[in-house]
Amino acid sequence: MNPSTFYFLVYLSDAEHDINFSTVSQAFPYQWVEWVESSNETFKGFNADPRDWVIDWIEEGLRLAVGTVAQSYVAKANGH
């Protein structure tokens, strides 16, 4: 793994049915974390605040990772 990126690890465990699934999200640039945590002054000279789209992209990446695990779980729980 690249130290300049971060990932989300999504793990689902259903002990009652002995079902476990996990996945790793796509990689995101670590600089995005710094941007999200920055003050408005950081982007004073920018035409647009990159936090607007960065947050959306991170949410979508996390949504896809969770959806992958959820879909696998439902298929396994239904016997497929």
N, C-alpha and C positions, 0 to 999 in steps of 0.2 A: 504494500500500500504506500502511496505517495504521501510524505509528510505535509505537503501543501494542499491536501484535500481532506475532506471529512465525509463520512458515510453514516447512514442510519442502519443499525442492525435491528431487524424485526423478528421476534421470536414468539411463537404461540405454542403453549403446552396445555393439552387437555389430558390430565392424569387419569381421569375416570375412564376415558376411552383409549388411553395409551396412544395418543396422536400428538406428534410434535412436528412443527414446521418452522423454518427460519429462512430469511433472505437478507441480503445486503442491498441497500439502495444504490442508485447510481452515485458516482463521485461528484462532490461539489467543491469549488475552490474555497479554501479556508478564508481567503480575503473577504468572502461574502459575510462571514460571521463578524469580521471587523467592521464592515460597512453597516450591517444591521445594528450593531452596538454603538455606532458613531453618533455624534451630535449633528444637528442641522448645519453647523458651521463647517463641517468637513466637506460638504457639497455646495458651498456657497457659489462657486464659479461654474457649476454644472448647469446645463440646460434642463436636466431632469434629475430627480433624486433616484439613484439606482436601487435604493431599498424597496421602492414600489414593485419592481419586477423581480428582484432577488427573493423577496419573501414569497411571492407567488410561485416561483420556480422551485424553491425548497419545499413548499407545501405540496406541490404537484408530485415531486419526486418521492416524498414520504407517502403520499396517497397511493402511488403506484406500488410501492414496496408493501404497504399494508394490504392492498387489494390482492397482490400476488399470494401472500400467505393466507388471506381469508378464502380466496378461491380454491386453493389447494386443500385447505381444511374442509370446506363444504363438500368437495368432491370425495375426499377420503371418508368423511363422516357418512356420506350417502352410499358408500360401498363401491366407488369408482376408482 
